[in-house]
């Protein structure tokens, strides 16, 4: 097996990829690339999409204002240039005039600034119920519109200065805003097409347009049919390829049970596969190339709605009993954590951990553990020292947490019950708060320290009940800093505070692996959004 590992300096990584069907030309174009997805996308409407499979397809079909280059830098999308005001609040975009909408029928229209205005109005319209609207609240008046306080969606800070000039005004600076414009919710929406779809926009092949590399040709899904006929077929957008060549003829996405992913890849049914450490062990082939991405942070979290864990000193006492030397032996297949944010994340053109430094995790110290416990002992409900449930999504961390629990029992008399749950049940329990402790994986949704710390804020998908006003303030300041260097310093301060308060007890970083075949090249994989850019895929 050809194996390479590198800390990426970008959100996207170039991977060689994919089995193909069909004929290819001398330049490597013309192939059809195949990939498994685990469920039928809920919607291919960018403003309402809420799952990874939807994002995967949408990323192949739409072009936003900006894109990400293979090296992680921002590239032009529908915008060929933009300027930012000195205060970091006003972005003015000059749009290309050669971006076109098409669909599987005969619809064709230029993509204009008005399409982006309408898209953002839909994003913040309360009636849309867009699940990711809050990520864009830095846009002027957006939160007030989304909450119904301002009833007029035209009052958001997005307006067309002409057919091909767009202005976006922020209420506060946001150094991550250009990156957000590459994400699914910021994709454009043609108002004429949306109205013609009569409430079915993004729900069928006949009512989903494209202004990107591929358009949707076929979307077949029957939940009661266990065959290979559940699929989404994309074909090359000829209008897009006129300005910038799209190499593949098409993409075939098969909707199958996730248990088939590895066998489909090994048998040659599919062309590539993204897998975890455990799944990677099932794939062994010296002819394959595999890249690894250390982008998953694993740690212990406490349900802070549970009385005993509301006390920060008790959490600190527990965190002080994680012996990293012994954990290194138990977790020998993984890299021990240096903090909340994993090695893969980049900042200021280098790895975040290189910038922030290591050693942020709480040291193993039994005397400190007992000291913290003495500070809170009289405040604790002693009945809760027995019977807390610690949930895990699988057994990969079982030995590690079992060892830590022995330390808790020995020094603090704290006893837990371990529950290894099926993934679906684990996620349900975690979301509903039906647990006391959990092993949690932080994957991040984009290449930023904020993506890994936002789950511990009130505006994030907070499933732990953790709240600290100082931490919230630091995250807000970091996300609204004008200079990236100031933002970086604030994120580091926030990470230290989260660890010092034992809001998250880091265990290790897990790798994600991307296996590919030898027949193709020039495919770009994003380990954060789990999307793949196939537009330049070539057959060798």
C-alpha positions as CSV (number, residue, x, y, z in Angstrom):
1,X,0.0,0.0,0.0
2,X,1.3,3.4,-0.9
3,X,0.8,5.5,2.1
4,X,1.3,9.3,2.6
5,X,0.6,11.5,5.6
6,X,0.8,15.2,5.7
7,X,-0.5,18.1,7.8
8,X,-2.4,20.0,5.2
9,X,-2.0,23.8,4.9
10,X,-5.4,24.1,3.5
11,X,-9.0,23.1,3.8
12,X,-8.8,21.0,0.6
13,X,-6.4,18.3,-0.2
14,X,-5.6,16.9,-3.7
15,X,-6.2,13.2,-3.9
16,X,-5.7,10.8,-6.7
17,X,-9.0,9.1,-7.2
18,X,-11.6,6.9,-8.7
19,X,-12.5,4.0,-10.9
20,X,-14.2,5.2,-14.0
21,X,-16.5,4.0,-16.8
22,X,-16.9,5.4,-20.3
23,X,-14.2,6.5,-22.6
24,X,-11.5,9.1,-21.8
25,X,-9.7,11.4,-24.1
26,X,-6.0,11.9,-24.4
27,X,-6.2,14.8,-21.9
28,X,-7.8,12.4,-19.3
29,X,-11.3,13.9,-19.7
30,X,-14.5,12.0,-20.3
31,X,-14.6,9.6,-17.4
32,X,-17.6,8.8,-15.1
33,X,-16.6,8.7,-11.4
34,X,-18.5,6.7,-8.8
35,X,-19.1,7.2,-5.1
36,X,-21.3,5.7,-2.3
37,X,-23.4,7.9,-0.1
38,X,-25.3,6.5,2.9
39,X,-28.7,8.1,2.5
40,X,-31.0,10.0,0.2
41,X,-30.2,13.7,0.5
42,X,-32.9,15.6,2.4
43,X,-32.8,18.4,0.0
44,X,-30.6,19.9,-2.7
45,X,-31.8,23.3,-1.9
46,X,-28.6,25.0,-0.5
47,X,-30.5,27.2,1.9
48,X,-32.3,24.3,3.6
49,X,-29.8,21.4,3.2
50,X,-28.9,19.9,6.6
51,X,-26.8,16.8,6.0
52,X,-23.4,15.7,4.6
53,X,-24.9,13.9,1.6
54,X,-26.8,17.0,0.5
55,X,-23.7,19.1,0.9
56,X,-21.7,16.6,-1.2
57,X,-24.1,16.8,-4.2
58,X,-24.6,20.6,-3.8
59,X,-20.8,21.2,-3.9
60,X,-20.7,19.5,-7.3
61,X,-23.7,21.5,-8.7
62,X,-23.4,25.1,-7.4
63,X,-20.8,27.8,-7.6
64,X,-20.7,30.4,-4.9
65,X,-19.1,33.9,-4.8
66,X,-15.8,32.3,-3.8
67,X,-14.2,28.9,-4.0
68,X,-11.3,27.1,-2.3
69,X,-8.2,26.4,-4.3
70,X,-6.3,23.1,-3.7
71,X,-3.8,24.9,-1.6
72,X,-6.5,26.2,0.7
73,X,-6.4,29.8,-0.6
74,X,-9.6,31.5,-1.7
75,X,-10.3,31.5,-5.5
76,X,-12.8,33.1,-7.7
77,X,-16.2,31.5,-8.1
78,X,-19.0,33.6,-9.4
79,X,-17.0,36.6,-8.3
80,X,-13.9,37.4,-10.2
81,X,-12.8,40.1,-7.7
82,X,-13.8,41.7,-4.5
83,X,-12.7,44.5,-2.2
84,X,-13.2,45.0,1.6
85,X,-13.6,48.3,3.4
86,X,-11.0,49.4,5.9
87,X,-13.2,48.6,8.8
88,X,-13.8,45.1,7.5
89,X,-17.6,45.5,7.2
90,X,-18.4,46.1,3.6
91,X,-17.5,43.6,0.8
92,X,-18.0,44.6,-2.8
93,X,-18.0,41.8,-5.4
94,X,-17.5,42.1,-9.1
95,X,-19.3,39.1,-10.7
96,X,-18.4,37.1,-13.8
97,X,-20.7,37.4,-16.7
98,X,-20.2,33.9,-18.0
99,X,-21.8,31.9,-15.1
100,X,-25.0,30.3,-16.3
101,X,-27.9,28.4,-14.7
102,X,-29.1,25.2,-16.5
103,X,-31.2,22.2,-15.5
104,X,-32.0,18.8,-17.1
105,X,-34.6,20.6,-19.2
106,X,-34.3,23.7,-21.3
107,X,-33.9,26.3,-18.6
108,X,-31.0,28.7,-19.1
109,X,-30.2,32.0,-17.5
110,X,-27.2,34.1,-16.5
111,X,-26.2,34.0,-12.8
112,X,-26.4,37.5,-11.5
113,X,-26.0,39.5,-8.3
114,X,-29.8,39.3,-7.9
115,X,-29.5,35.5,-7.4
116,X,-27.2,36.0,-4.4
117,X,-29.5,38.7,-2.9
118,X,-32.5,36.3,-3.2
119,X,-30.5,33.4,-1.8
120,X,-29.5,35.4,1.4
121,X,-33.1,36.7,1.7
122,X,-34.3,33.1,1.7
123,X,-31.6,32.1,4.1
124,X,-32.8,34.6,6.7
125,X,-36.5,34.5,6.0
126,X,-38.0,32.8,9.1
127,X,-40.4,30.8,6.8
128,X,-37.4,29.0,5.2
129,X,-36.3,27.6,8.5
130,X,-32.7,27.4,7.2
131,X,-30.8,25.3,9.7
132,X,-27.5,27.1,9.2
133,X,-28.7,30.7,9.1
134,X,-27.1,31.6,12.4
135,X,-23.6,31.0,10.9
136,X,-24.1,34.1,8.8
137,X,-25.5,36.4,11.5
138,X,-22.5,38.8,11.0
139,X,-24.5,40.1,8.0
140,X,-26.2,43.4,8.9
141,X,-29.8,42.9,10.2
142,X,-29.7,39.2,9.4
143,X,-30.4,37.9,12.9
144,X,-33.2,40.4,13.5
145,X,-34.9,39.3,10.2
146,X,-34.4,35.6,11.0
147,X,-36.0,36.1,14.4
148,X,-38.9,38.0,12.9
149,X,-38.1,41.2,14.7
150,X,-37.6,43.0,11.3
151,X,-40.3,41.6,9.0
152,X,-38.8,42.9,5.7
153,X,-36.1,40.5,4.3
154,X,-34.8,43.3,2.0
155,X,-33.4,45.0,5.1
156,X,-30.5,42.5,5.4
157,X,-27.1,43.9,4.4
158,X,-27.0,42.3,0.9
159,X,-27.9,44.3,-2.2
160,X,-27.2,44.3,-5.9
161,X,-25.5,47.4,-7.2
162,X,-26.1,46.2,-10.7
163,X,-26.5,42.8,-12.5
164,X,-22.9,41.9,-11.8
165,X,-22.0,43.9,-8.7
166,X,-22.9,42.8,-5.2
167,X,-22.5,44.5,-1.9
168,X,-22.6,42.7,1.5
169,X,-22.5,44.8,4.7
170,X,-21.7,43.2,8.0
171,X,-22.7,44.4,11.4
172,X,-19.3,43.4,12.8
173,X,-16.1,42.3,11.1
174,X,-15.7,38.6,10.6
175,X,-12.3,37.3,9.4
176,X,-13.9,34.0,8.5
177,X,-16.6,35.6,6.3
178,X,-14.9,35.0,2.9
179,X,-14.5,31.3,3.9
180,X,-18.2,31.2,4.8
181,X,-19.0,32.3,1.2
182,X,-17.6,29.0,-0.1
183,X,-20.1,27.0,2.1
184,X,-23.5,25.5,1.0
185,X,-25.9,28.1,2.6
186,X,-24.2,30.9,0.6
187,X,-24.9,29.4,-2.8
188,X,-27.1,31.5,-5.1
189,X,-30.8,30.9,-5.9
190,X,-32.5,32.0,-9.1
191,X,-35.9,33.5,-8.1
192,X,-37.6,32.8,-11.4
193,X,-36.7,29.1,-11.2
194,X,-37.5,28.9,-7.5
195,X,-41.1,30.2,-8.1
196,X,-41.6,27.9,-11.1
197,X,-40.7,24.9,-8.9
198,X,-43.9,25.5,-6.9
199,X,-42.5,24.3,-3.5
200,X,-40.5,21.5,-4.9
201,X,-37.2,23.4,-5.3
202,X,-34.2,21.0,-4.7
203,X,-36.4,18.0,-4.2
204,X,-36.2,16.3,-7.6
205,X,-34.1,16.2,-10.8
206,X,-36.8,18.3,-12.6
207,X,-36.8,21.1,-10.0
208,X,-33.1,21.5,-9.2
209,X,-30.9,23.9,-11.2
210,X,-27.1,24.1,-11.5
211,X,-24.7,27.0,-12.0
212,X,-21.7,24.8,-11.2
213,X,-19.7,22.0,-12.8
214,X,-22.4,19.4,-13.0
215,X,-26.2,19.3,-13.3
216,X,-28.6,16.6,-12.0
217,X,-29.8,14.3,-14.7
218,X,-31.5,11.5,-12.6
219,X,-32.5,11.2,-9.0
220,X,-34.1,7.8,-8.1
221,X,-34.8,6.7,-4.6
222,X,-37.2,4.1,-3.3
223,X,-36.6,3.3,0.4
224,X,-38.4,0.0,0.0
225,X,-36.1,-1.2,-2.9
226,X,-32.9,-2.9,-2.0
227,X,-31.1,-2.7,-5.3
228,X,-28.5,-0.5,-6.9
229,X,-31.2,1.6,-8.6
230,X,-31.2,4.2,-5.8
231,X,-28.8,6.8,-7.2
232,X,-28.2,10.4,-8.2
233,X,-26.7,10.8,-11.6
234,X,-24.9,14.1,-12.4
235,X,-23.6,15.1,-15.9
236,X,-21.2,17.8,-17.0
237,X,-22.6,21.3,-17.2
238,X,-21.6,22.3,-20.8
239,X,-22.1,26.0,-20.1
240,X,-19.7,25.8,-17.2
241,X,-17.1,23.8,-19.2
242,X,-17.1,26.5,-21.9
243,X,-15.3,28.9,-19.5
244,X,-13.4,26.4,-17.4
245,X,-13.1,22.9,-18.6
246,X,-15.0,20.3,-16.5
247,X,-13.1,17.1,-17.2
248,X,-15.4,14.2,-16.1
249,X,-18.4,13.4,-18.3
250,X,-20.4,12.6,-15.1
251,X,-20.7,11.5,-11.5
252,X,-22.7,8.5,-10.3
253,X,-23.7,8.6,-6.6
254,X,-25.1,5.3,-5.3
255,X,-27.4,5.5,-2.2
256,X,-26.6,2.3,-0.3
257,X,-26.4,1.2,3.3
258,X,-23.1,2.3,4.9
259,X,-22.3,-1.3,5.8
260,X,-21.6,-1.8,2.1
261,X,-19.1,1.0,1.6
262,X,-16.0,-1.0,2.3
263,X,-17.1,-4.1,0.3
264,X,-18.2,-1.9,-2.6
265,X,-14.8,-0.2,-2.7
266,X,-12.8,-3.5,-2.3
267,X,-14.8,-5.1,-5.1
268,X,-14.3,-2.2,-7.4
269,X,-18.0,-1.1,-7.5
270,X,-17.0,2.3,-6.3
271,X,-14.0,4.5,-6.9
272,X,-12.9,5.9,-3.6
273,X,-13.8,5.8,0.1
274,X,-13.3,8.0,3.2
275,X,-13.0,5.8,6.3
276,X,-12.1,5.9,10.0
277,X,-9.1,4.2,11.6
278,X,-11.0,1.0,12.3
279,X,-12.4,0.7,8.8
280,X,-9.0,1.4,7.2
281,X,-7.8,-1.9,8.7
282,X,-10.3,-3.7,6.4
283,X,-8.7,-2.3,3.3
284,X,-5.3,-3.7,2.3
285,X,-4.0,-3.4,-1.2
286,X,-0.5,-2.5,-2.2
287,X,-1.8,-0.9,-5.4
288,X,-3.8,1.8,-3.6
289,X,-2.8,5.2,-2.5
290,X,-4.2,6.5,0.8
291,X,-3.9,9.9,2.5
292,X,-4.6,10.5,6.1
293,X,-6.1,13.5,7.8
294,X,-5.8,14.1,11.5
295,X,-9.0,16.2,11.7
296,X,-11.1,14.5,14.4
297,X,-10.6,15.5,18.0
298,X,-11.9,12.9,20.6
299,X,-12.5,13.7,24.2
300,X,-14.7,13.3,27.3
301,X,-17.5,15.7,27.9
302,X,-19.8,16.1,30.9
303,X,-23.5,16.9,30.8
304,X,-23.4,20.1,32.7
305,X,-27.2,20.0,33.2
306,X,-26.5,17.1,35.6
307,X,-26.1,18.7,39.1
308,X,-22.7,17.2,40.0
309,X,-21.1,18.4,36.7
310,X,-22.3,21.9,37.1
311,X,-19.4,22.3,39.5
312,X,-16.2,23.2,37.6
313,X,-14.0,22.1,40.4
314,X,-15.4,18.6,40.3
315,X,-14.9,18.5,36.5
316,X,-11.3,19.6,37.1
317,X,-10.8,16.9,39.7
318,X,-11.9,14.3,37.1
319,X,-9.8,15.8,34.3
320,X,-6.7,15.8,36.5
321,X,-6.9,12.0,36.7
322,X,-6.3,11.3,33.0
323,X,-2.7,9.9,33.1
324,X,-1.4,10.7,29.6
325,X,1.6,8.4,29.9
326,X,-0.6,5.4,30.5
327,X,-3.1,6.6,27.9
328,X,-0.4,6.6,25.3
329,X,-0.1,2.9,25.7
330,X,-3.8,2.3,25.6
331,X,-4.3,4.6,22.6
332,X,-1.2,3.5,20.7
333,X,-2.9,3.6,17.4
334,X,-3.8,7.3,17.8
335,X,-2.0,10.6,18.5
336,X,-2.6,11.9,22.0
337,X,-4.3,15.3,22.0
338,X,-2.4,18.5,22.6
339,X,-5.7,20.5,23.0
340,X,-9.2,20.7,21.6
341,X,-8.2,21.7,18.1
342,X,-6.4,18.9,16.1
343,X,-3.2,19.1,14.1
344,X,-4.9,19.3,10.7
345,X,-6.4,22.8,11.3
346,X,-4.4,25.6,9.8
347,X,-4.1,29.2,10.8
348,X,-2.0,32.1,9.5
349,X,-0.4,29.8,6.9
350,X,0.7,27.1,9.3
351,X,-0.7,24.4,11.5
352,X,-2.8,25.8,14.4
353,X,-1.0,23.6,17.0
354,X,2.3,24.9,15.7
355,X,1.0,28.5,16.3
356,X,-0.8,27.8,19.5
357,X,1.7,25.3,21.0
358,X,1.0,22.1,22.8
359,X,0.7,21.2,26.5
360,X,-2.7,22.7,26.9
361,X,-4.2,19.6,28.4
362,X,-4.5,19.3,32.1
363,X,-1.6,17.4,33.7
364,X,-2.1,14.1,35.6
365,X,-1.8,15.1,39.2
366,X,-3.6,13.1,42.0
367,X,-2.8,15.8,44.6
368,X,-4.5,18.5,42.5
369,X,-7.4,16.2,41.9
370,X,-7.9,15.8,45.6
371,X,-7.5,19.5,46.1
372,X,-10.2,20.3,43.5
373,X,-12.4,17.7,45.1
374,X,-11.9,19.3,48.6
375,X,-13.1,22.7,47.2
376,X,-16.4,21.3,46.1
377,X,-17.0,18.2,48.3
378,X,-19.6,19.9,50.6
379,X,-21.5,21.2,47.6
380,X,-21.9,17.8,45.8
381,X,-24.9,15.5,45.9
382,X,-23.0,12.4,47.0
383,X,-25.7,10.1,45.7
384,X,-24.6,11.2,42.2
385,X,-21.1,9.8,42.8
386,X,-22.5,6.4,41.8
387,X,-24.5,5.4,38.7
388,X,-23.6,8.1,36.1
389,X,-23.9,6.8,32.6
390,X,-20.9,7.2,30.2
391,X,-22.0,6.7,26.6
392,X,-19.7,5.8,23.7
393,X,-20.5,5.5,19.9
394,X,-18.3,2.4,19.6
395,X,-15.7,0.5,21.5
396,X,-12.5,2.1,20.2
397,X,-12.2,4.3,23.3
398,X,-13.4,1.7,25.7
399,X,-10.0,0.7,27.2
400,X,-9.0,4.4,27.6
401,X,-12.2,5.4,29.5
402,X,-12.1,2.2,31.5
403,X,-8.6,3.1,32.7
404,X,-9.6,6.7,33.6
405,X,-12.7,5.4,35.4
406,X,-10.4,3.2,37.6
407,X,-8.6,6.4,38.6
408,X,-11.9,8.1,39.4
409,X,-13.0,5.2,41.6
410,X,-9.6,5.0,43.4
411,X,-9.2,8.6,44.3
412,X,-12.7,10.2,44.3
413,X,-15.0,7.3,44.8
414,X,-16.8,8.2,41.6
415,X,-18.4,5.2,39.7
416,X,-19.8,5.2,36.2
417,X,-21.7,2.8,34.1
418,X,-20.3,2.4,30.5
419,X,-22.8,2.1,27.6
420,X,-21.5,1.3,24.1
421,X,-24.3,2.3,21.8
422,X,-25.2,1.9,18.1
423,X,-24.4,5.1,16.3
424,X,-28.0,6.1,15.7
425,X,-28.9,5.6,19.4
426,X,-25.8,7.3,20.6
427,X,-26.5,10.4,18.5
428,X,-30.1,10.4,19.8
429,X,-29.0,10.2,23.4
430,X,-26.4,12.9,23.0
431,X,-28.8,15.3,21.3
432,X,-31.5,14.7,23.8
433,X,-29.2,15.0,26.8
434,X,-30.0,11.5,28.0
435,X,-26.5,10.9,29.4
436,X,-24.2,12.0,32.2
437,X,-20.8,11.6,30.4
438,X,-19.9,10.9,26.8
439,X,-17.0,10.3,24.5
440,X,-17.5,13.0,21.8
441,X,-15.8,13.4,18.5
442,X,-15.4,16.9,17.2
443,X,-15.0,17.0,13.4
444,X,-15.4,20.7,12.7
445,X,-17.4,21.9,9.6
446,X,-14.6,24.1,8.2
447,X,-10.9,24.7,8.6
448,X,-10.9,27.0,11.7
449,X,-10.3,26.7,15.5
450,X,-13.8,28.1,15.9
451,X,-15.4,25.1,14.3
452,X,-14.1,22.8,17.1
453,X,-15.0,25.2,20.0
454,X,-18.3,26.4,18.7
455,X,-20.1,23.3,20.0
456,X,-19.5,24.6,23.5
457,X,-21.2,27.9,22.9
458,X,-24.9,28.8,23.1
459,X,-24.9,29.6,19.3
460,X,-23.4,26.2,18.5
461,X,-24.8,22.7,18.5
462,X,-24.2,22.6,22.3
463,X,-25.2,19.1,23.5
464,X,-23.2,19.3,26.8
465,X,-25.0,22.2,28.6
466,X,-21.5,23.8,29.1
467,X,-21.6,27.6,29.5
468,X,-19.0,30.1,30.5
469,X,-19.6,33.8,29.8
470,X,-15.8,34.5,29.5
471,X,-15.4,31.7,26.9
472,X,-18.4,33.0,24.9
473,X,-17.0,36.5,24.9
474,X,-13.6,35.3,23.6
475,X,-15.2,33.3,20.8
476,X,-17.3,36.3,19.8
477,X,-14.3,38.6,19.9
478,X,-12.2,36.1,17.8
479,X,-15.0,35.8,15.2
480,X,-15.3,39.6,14.9
481,X,-11.6,40.6,14.9
482,X,-10.5,42.6,11.9
483,X,-7.0,41.1,11.9
484,X,-6.5,37.4,11.6
485,X,-3.5,37.5,14.0
486,X,-5.8,39.0,16.7
487,X,-8.4,36.4,16.0
488,X,-5.8,33.7,16.4
489,X,-4.7,34.9,19.8
490,X,-8.2,35.1,21.0
491,X,-9.0,31.5,19.9
492,X,-5.9,30.3,21.8
493,X,-7.1,32.1,24.9
494,X,-10.6,30.6,24.5
495,X,-9.2,27.1,24.0
496,X,-7.1,27.4,27.2
497,X,-10.1,28.5,29.1
498,X,-12.3,25.6,27.9
499,X,-9.6,23.2,29.0
500,X,-9.0,24.8,32.3
501,X,-12.7,24.6,33.1
502,X,-12.7,21.0,31.9
503,X,-15.5,21.7,29.5
504,X,-13.7,19.1,27.2
505,X,-11.1,16.6,28.3
506,X,-9.0,15.7,25.3
507,X,-8.0,12.1,24.7
508,X,-6.6,11.8,21.2
509,X,-6.8,12.8,17.5
510,X,-8.4,10.3,15.2
511,X,-7.4,10.0,11.5
512,X,-9.7,9.9,8.6
513,X,-8.3,8.0,5.5
514,X,-9.1,8.5,1.9
515,X,-8.4,5.5,-0.3
516,X,-8.2,5.9,-4.1
517,X,-7.4,3.9,-7.1
518,X,-4.5,4.4,-9.5
519,X,-6.5,5.2,-12.6
520,X,-7.3,8.9,-11.9
521,X,-5.9,12.1,-10.6
522,X,-6.7,15.7,-9.7
523,X,-9.5,15.2,-7.3
524,X,-9.7,17.4,-4.2
525,X,-11.1,16.2,-0.9
526,X,-12.1,18.4,2.0
527,X,-11.8,16.6,5.3
528,X,-13.9,19.3,7.1
529,X,-17.0,19.5,4.9
530,X,-16.5,15.9,3.7
531,X,-17.1,17.1,0.1
532,X,-15.1,16.2,-3.0
533,X,-14.3,18.5,-6.0
534,X,-14.5,16.2,-9.1
535,X,-14.4,19.0,-11.7
536,X,-10.8,18.5,-12.7
537,X,-10.7,14.7,-12.3
538,X,-8.7,13.0,-15.1
539,X,-8.1,9.5,-16.2
540,X,-4.5,8.6,-16.4
